[in-house]
Amino acid sequence: MVQGTSSGAGKSFLATALCRYYARQGLRVAPFKAQNMSNNARVVAGGEIGSAQYFQALAAGVEPEVRMNPVLLKPEGEQRSQVILLGRPSPELSRLPWRERKDRLWPVVRQALHELMQAFDLLVIEGAGSPAEINLKSTDIVNMRVALEAKARVLIVSDIDRGGALAHLYGTYALLEAPEQALVKGFVLNKFRGDARLLSPGPEALEALTGVPTVAVLPLWPGHGLPEEDGVFDPRSVGQGLRVAVVVYPRSSNLDEFEPLKHLPGVELVWAQAPGALQGAELIVLPGSKHTVSDLEWLRAQGLEDSIRAHARAGKPLLGICGGLQMLGETIQDPQGIETPGSFRGLGLLPLQTVFGPDKVQRLSQACLEGLGGYWKALEGLAIQGYEIRHGESGQVYMQQGSVLGLYLHGLFENPEVLKRLFGQPPRSEDVFEQMADFVGAHFRAGFLDWLADHRQTP
């Protein structure tokens, strides 16, 4: 099990790398994360799961499934979230206060955990946040409670690039109870810059205090090509060249689908939260939203509407994906209060009317894009693979008018042919999962990863 001293420490990255490392040794490996809190999700058989477990399953070479992430919390506001249980929305659980959910969720988590333990040779389990959040200890269903249930060997990873990593590791360990401490087999320092020899005598002193060795120092690896840890958003612009501006609202969803653009030569990816960030953009993207009406109101409040309209009037390409498509339409109607009851004015750039209903669409999809013109003619006749996660129907899966294209399918830029046709550049062809496995194999203490997966051995 990979736990961390904080969100963004590198749990998802390390768990993904370990999935491929062990899978290529001939083991049948599955990922598991009891509970995710993220609006980054992928559709699999049975519903949706967090993106991290989706990619971890791909790294392990197995079909992603809902048991790998039995509970997914999708934030809808400051104090509410939609509960996805075994892939499907649960309105009843979504209405319950946070601390009252545990007794309902834990039996589902426990059953999924044990079923996967029976079906696979090895589970690579990911924690969430930190196991030392003592205010959340009584409601824990994702960190040490899972580790104890699975009798897992635990690694704790810390982001040394932030500073204070050794103190974070010591404090995390010290706040664990004795049976939990007994499961911790190694510390990992992640995102290190410089000469690792300069760390001494820090790791040695930490081991003297805790009895736990530092088993790996992982160098900082920017641009590895996979989405960052669930829920962690890096607002920095990336790359140089043709500017693509993605508008980031407070409840944006599935921003990880733009990860391929971050690594595409000749493209600058800009995360836009103010009108100035849209200046000079060749392409503006309105991404998905977990709360379309609220994010549309936010967009207007930030003064972004005028800039988006001016961009479209100039004949420059504008793309709306899922919730972004709904915003581009003329009206959004929510008669049953799925998000916000009432009827709302859209941006009016596409002749669409969206109506929200109680049923949530969760499906893998394919669309053959036909009848396109202008900038988007490059995609004419292309069959694209994607996925749909939404409330609301607008009558069409995609629509173009002038330079504006709306599309309900997520994953457009994860199609290599799309990148080639729009930007003249195919994505990098190397297998990032193989590189990640090589990376951890080279930087962990010799023999440790093999021991970690073999419970017949003692250290």
C-alpha positions in Angstrom: 0.0 0.0 0.0 1.2 3.5 -0.9 0.3 6.2 1.6 1.5 9.8 1.7 2.3 12.6 4.1 -0.1 14.9 2.1 -2.1 15.2 -1.1 0.2 15.6 -4.1 3.0 13.7 -2.5 3.1 11.2 -5.4 0.9 8.3 -4.3 -0.8 7.9 -7.6 2.4 8.1 -9.6 4.2 5.5 -7.4 1.2 3.2 -7.3 1.0 3.3 -11.1 4.7 2.5 -11.5 4.4 -0.4 -9.1 1.5 -1.8 -11.0 3.6 -2.1 -14.1 6.7 -3.2 -12.2 5.0 -6.2 -10.7 2.8 -7.0 -13.7 5.9 -7.5 -15.9 7.2 -10.0 -13.4 4.3 -12.2 -14.4 2.0 -11.4 -11.5 -1.7 -10.6 -12.0 -1.9 -7.2 -10.4 -4.9 -4.9 -9.6 -5.0 -1.4 -8.2 -7.3 -0.4 -5.4 -8.3 2.8 -3.7 -11.2 2.6 -1.3 -12.3 6.2 -1.7 -11.3 9.0 -4.1 -12.3 12.6 -3.9 -11.9 13.9 -7.4 -13.9 15.2 -10.4 -11.4 13.4 -12.7 -13.1 10.1 -13.6 -13.2 7.5 -16.4 -16.1 5.3 -17.5 -15.6 1.5 -17.1 -17.8 -1.5 -17.1 -20.4 -0.8 -14.5 -20.0 2.9 -14.1 -17.2 5.3 -13.3 -14.0 5.3 -11.2 -11.3 7.8 -10.4 -8.9 8.4 -13.3 -5.9 7.3 -11.2 -7.2 3.8 -10.7 -8.2 3.6 -14.4 -4.6 4.3 -15.5 -3.2 2.0 -12.8 -5.3 -0.8 -14.2 -3.9 -0.1 -17.7 -0.4 -0.1 -16.2 -1.2 -3.5 -14.7 -2.5 -4.8 -18.0 -6.0 -5.6 -16.6 -9.5 -4.3 -17.4 -10.4 -1.4 -15.2 -13.5 -2.1 -13.1 -15.6 -0.4 -10.4 -14.3 -2.5 -7.5 -10.9 -0.9 -7.9 -12.4 2.4 -6.7 -15.7 1.5 -4.9 -16.3 5.0 -3.5 -15.8 8.1 -5.6 -16.7 11.5 -4.2 -17.3 14.2 -6.8 -17.3 17.7 -5.2 -20.3 19.9 -6.2 -19.7 22.7 -3.8 -17.8 23.8 -0.7 -19.8 21.4 1.5 -21.4 18.8 -0.7 -20.3 16.1 -3.1 -22.0 13.4 -5.2 -21.3 9.9 -3.9 -20.5 7.3 -6.6 -20.9 3.9 -5.1 -19.5 1.0 -7.2 -19.7 3.1 -10.2 -23.2 4.5 -9.8 -24.5 7.7 -8.2 -26.2 7.3 -4.8 -28.5 10.2 -4.1 -29.3 8.8 -0.6 -25.6 8.7 0.4 -25.0 12.1 -1.2 -27.5 13.6 1.1 -26.0 12.2 4.3 -23.6 14.2 6.4 -19.9 13.2 5.9 -19.5 11.5 9.2 -22.7 9.4 8.8 -21.5 7.8 5.6 -18.8 5.6 7.0 -21.0 2.8 8.3 -22.7 2.5 5.0 -19.6 2.7 2.9 -17.2 0.5 4.8 -19.0 -2.8 4.1 -18.9 -2.1 0.4 -15.2 -1.2 0.5 -14.3 -4.2 2.5 -16.2 -6.6 0.2 -14.5 -5.1 -2.9 -11.1 -5.3 -1.3 -11.5 -9.0 -0.4 -12.9 -9.9 -3.8 -10.0 -8.3 -5.5 -7.5 -10.0 -3.1 -9.1 -13.3 -4.0 -9.1 -12.6 -7.8 -5.5 -11.3 -8.1 -2.0 -12.3 -7.1 -1.2 -8.8 -5.8 -3.0 -5.6 -5.0 -1.3 -2.2 -5.2 -3.4 -0.1 -2.8 -3.4 3.7 -2.8 -4.3 5.8 0.2 -5.8 9.3 0.2 -4.4 12.5 1.7 -2.5 11.5 4.8 -3.2 8.7 7.3 -2.3 11.1 10.2 -5.3 13.4 9.8 -6.4 12.7 13.4 -9.6 14.8 13.0 -10.7 12.3 10.3 -9.5 9.1 12.1 -12.9 8.0 13.2 -14.2 8.1 9.6 -11.2 6.5 7.9 -12.2 4.0 5.2 -9.2 4.6 2.9 -5.9 4.7 4.7 -4.9 2.6 7.7 -8.2 0.9 8.1 -7.7 -0.6 4.7 -4.1 -1.4 5.4 -5.0 -3.3 8.6 -7.9 -5.1 6.8 -5.6 -6.2 4.0 -2.5 -6.8 6.2 -0.7 -4.6 3.7 3.0 -3.7 3.7 2.9 0.1 3.7 5.2 2.7 2.0 4.8 6.3 3.0 5.9 8.8 0.4 6.7 12.5 0.9 7.3 15.4 -1.6 10.8 16.6 -0.7 10.5 19.4 -3.3 8.1 21.2 -0.9 10.6 21.1 1.9 10.2 19.6 5.4 9.9 16.0 4.0 11.8 14.3 6.8 9.7 16.1 9.5 6.5 15.2 7.5 7.5 11.5 7.5 8.4 11.5 11.2 5.2 13.3 12.2 3.0 11.0 10.1 4.6 7.9 11.6 4.5 9.3 15.2 0.7 10.0 14.9 -0.1 6.4 13.9 -1.1 3.8 16.4 1.3 0.9 17.2 -0.4 -1.7 15.0 -0.4 0.8 12.2 3.2 1.6 12.7 4.1 -2.1 12.4 2.8 -2.1 8.9 5.1 0.7 7.7 8.0 -0.9 5.9 9.6 2.0 4.1 9.8 5.7 3.5 10.1 7.2 0.0 11.4 10.7 -0.7 9.8 11.9 -4.0 10.5 14.7 -6.4 14.2 15.2 -5.3 16.5 17.7 -7.0 20.2 17.5 -6.7 22.8 15.1 -5.2 21.1 12.5 -3.0 24.3 12.1 -1.0 23.6 15.4 0.6 20.6 14.0 2.4 22.8 12.2 4.9 22.5 11.9 7.8 18.8 12.8 7.6 17.4 9.4 6.5 19.7 7.6 8.9 18.5 9.7 11.8 14.9 9.2 10.8 15.4 5.4 10.8 17.0 5.6 14.2 13.9 7.4 15.5 11.3 5.2 13.8 13.0 1.9 12.9 11.8 2.5 9.3 14.3 2.8 6.5 14.2 5.3 3.6 14.1 2.8 0.8 14.0 5.2 -2.2 14.9 8.7 -3.3 13.0 9.4 -6.5 14.3 12.2 -8.6 11.8 14.9 -9.8 10.4 13.7 -13.1 8.4 16.5 -14.8 6.6 15.7 -17.9 6.3 11.9 -17.4 3.0 12.1 -19.4 0.4 10.8 -16.9 -2.1 13.0 -15.1 -1.1 14.2 -11.7 -2.5 12.8 -8.4 -6.2 13.0 -8.2 -7.6 16.4 -7.3 -4.2 18.2 -7.5 -4.3 21.0 -10.1 -1.1 22.7 -11.3 -2.1 26.1 -12.7 1.3 26.8 -14.4 1.3 27.1 -18.2 3.3 24.5 -20.1 5.1 24.4 -23.4 5.7 26.9 -26.2 4.1 27.6 -29.5 0.4 27.6 -30.5 -1.6 28.7 -27.4 -4.4 26.5 -26.2 -6.4 28.1 -23.3 -8.5 25.9 -21.1 -10.9 27.8 -18.9 -10.7 26.5 -15.4 -13.9 27.1 -13.4 -14.2 26.2 -9.7 -15.9 22.9 -10.4 -14.1 21.9 -13.6 -14.2 18.2 -14.2 -11.9 15.8 -16.1 -9.1 18.4 -16.6 -6.7 15.4 -16.8 -8.0 14.7 -20.4 -5.8 17.7 -21.5 -2.6 16.1 -20.2 -1.5 15.0 -23.7 -1.4 18.7 -24.7 1.1 19.4 -22.0 3.6 17.2 -23.7 3.0 18.1 -27.4 5.8 19.9 -29.2 4.7 23.3 -30.5 1.8 23.7 -28.1 1.5 26.0 -25.1 -1.2 24.9 -22.7 -2.7 27.8 -20.6 -5.1 27.4 -17.7 -7.3 30.4 -17.9 -9.2 31.9 -14.9 -9.2 35.5 -16.0 -9.7 37.3 -19.4 -6.0 38.1 -19.7 -5.1 34.5 -19.9 -7.2 34.2 -23.1 -5.2 36.8 -24.9 -3.3 35.3 -27.9 -5.1 32.0 -27.7 -5.6 30.2 -31.0 -8.0 27.7 -29.4 -10.1 28.2 -26.3 -11.6 25.2 -24.5 -14.6 25.1 -22.1 -14.1 21.8 -20.3 -16.5 19.7 -18.3 -18.1 20.9 -15.2 -19.6 19.2 -12.1 -22.0 22.1 -11.7 -22.6 23.7 -15.0 -24.9 26.6 -14.0 -22.7 27.7 -11.1 -19.6 27.5 -13.3 -21.3 29.5 -16.0 -22.3 32.2 -13.5 -18.6 32.2 -12.3 -17.4 32.6 -15.9 -19.6 35.6 -16.3 -18.5 37.1 -13.0 -14.9 36.9 -14.0 -15.5 38.8 -17.2 -14.6 35.8 -19.4 -17.9 35.8 -21.4 -16.9 38.9 -23.5 -13.5 37.5 -24.3 -15.0 34.1 -25.3 -17.5 35.8 -27.5 -14.9 38.1 -29.1 -12.8 35.0 -29.8 -15.7 33.3 -31.6 -16.6 36.5 -33.5 -13.0 36.6 -34.8 -13.5 33.2 -36.3 -11.1 31.5 -34.0 -11.8 28.0 -32.8 -13.8 27.5 -29.6 -14.4 24.0 -28.1 -16.9 23.0 -25.4 -16.7 19.6 -23.9 -19.7 18.1 -21.9 -20.6 20.9 -19.5 -18.8 23.3 -21.8 -21.1 22.2 -24.6 -24.1 23.0 -22.4 -22.7 26.4 -21.6 -22.3 27.2 -25.3 -26.0 26.6 -25.9 -29.0 28.9 -25.7 -30.6 27.7 -22.5 -30.0 25.3 -19.6 -33.2 24.1 -18.0 -33.2 22.2 -14.6 -36.9 21.7 -13.7 -36.1 19.1 -11.1 -33.3 20.8 -9.4 -30.6 18.3 -10.2 -28.0 21.1 -10.0 -29.9 24.4 -9.6 -33.7 24.6 -10.2 -34.8 27.0 -12.9 -34.0 28.0 -16.5 -30.7 29.8 -17.3 -29.3 31.6 -20.3 -26.3 30.0 -22.0 -23.6 31.8 -24.0 -25.8 31.4 -27.1 -23.0 30.3 -29.4 -24.7 27.1 -30.4 -28.5 26.5 -31.1 -28.9 24.0 -28.3 -31.2 23.7 -25.4 -30.1 21.5 -22.5 -32.6 19.9 -20.1 -31.4 18.2 -16.9 -33.1 15.1 -15.6 -32.5 12.6 -12.8 -30.7 9.9 -14.9 -27.0 10.2 -15.2 -25.3 9.2 -18.4 -22.2 7.0 -17.9 -21.0 5.3 -21.0 -18.1 4.6 -23.3 -18.9 6.2 -26.7 -17.8 6.7 -30.2 -18.7 9.4 -32.6 -18.0 9.8 -36.3 -17.5 13.6 -36.8 -19.2 14.6 -40.1 -20.3 17.9 -41.6 -17.5 19.9 -40.1 -15.9 23.0 -41.6 -13.3 25.6 -41.0 -10.7 24.8 -38.3 -12.6 21.7 -37.4 -12.7 20.3 -40.9 -9.4 18.6 -40.1 -11.5 16.1 -38.0 -14.0 15.4 -40.8 -14.9 11.7 -41.0 -12.8 10.8 -38.0 -14.3 8.2 -35.6 -13.2 9.2 -32.1 -13.4 7.1 -29.0 -14.4 8.7 -25.7 -16.7 8.6 -22.7 -19.7 10.4 -21.4 -20.3 11.3 -17.7 -23.1 13.8 -17.3 -26.6 14.9 -16.3 -28.5 16.7 -19.0 -29.5 16.1 -22.6 -29.1 18.5 -25.5 -30.3 16.4 -28.4 -27.0 15.9 -30.1 -23.6 14.4 -29.1 -21.8 17.1 -31.1 -22.6 20.3 -33.0 -20.6 22.8 -34.9 -21.6 26.3 -35.9 -18.9 28.6 -37.5 -15.7 28.2 -35.5 -17.6 26.8 -32.4 -17.7 23.0 -31.7 -19.5 21.4 -28.9 -18.9 17.8 -28.0 -20.4 15.6 -25.3 -17.5 13.1 -25.5 -14.6 13.4 -23.1 -11.2 12.3 -24.2 -10.9 14.1 -27.6 -7.2 14.9 -27.1 -6.5 11.4 -25.9 -7.1 10.2 -29.5 -3.7 10.3 -31.3 -5.2 11.0 -34.7 -6.9 14.1 -33.3 -3.6 15.5 -32.1 -2.0 14.7 -35.5 -4.8 16.3 -37.5 -5.2 19.5 -35.3 -1.6 20.1 -34.3 0.4 18.2 -36.9 2.1 16.3 -34.1 1.4 12.7 -33.0 1.8 12.1 -29.2 5.0 10.6 -28.0 5.1 6.9 -28.8 7.2 5.6 -26.0 5.4 3.5 -23.3 5.4 5.7 -20.2 4.3 2.7 -18.0 7.5 0.8 -19.0 9.6 3.9 -18.2 7.9 4.3 -14.8 8.6 0.7 -13.9 12.2 1.1 -14.9 12.3 4.3 -12.9 11.3 2.8 -9.6 13.3 -0.3 -10.2 16.4 1.8 -10.6 15.9 4.0 -7.5 14.5 1.6 -4.8 16.9 -0.2 -2.6 18.1 -3.4 -4.3 15.8 -6.3 -3.7 13.3 -4.3 -1.6 10.4 -4.2 -4.1 10.7 -8.0 -4.6 10.6 -8.5 -0.9 7.7 -6.0 -0.5 5.5 -8.2 -2.7 6.4 -11.5 -1.1 4.8 -12.0 2.3 6.6 -15.3 2.7 9.8 -13.4 3.3 10.9 -11.3 6.2 13.1 -8.2 5.8 
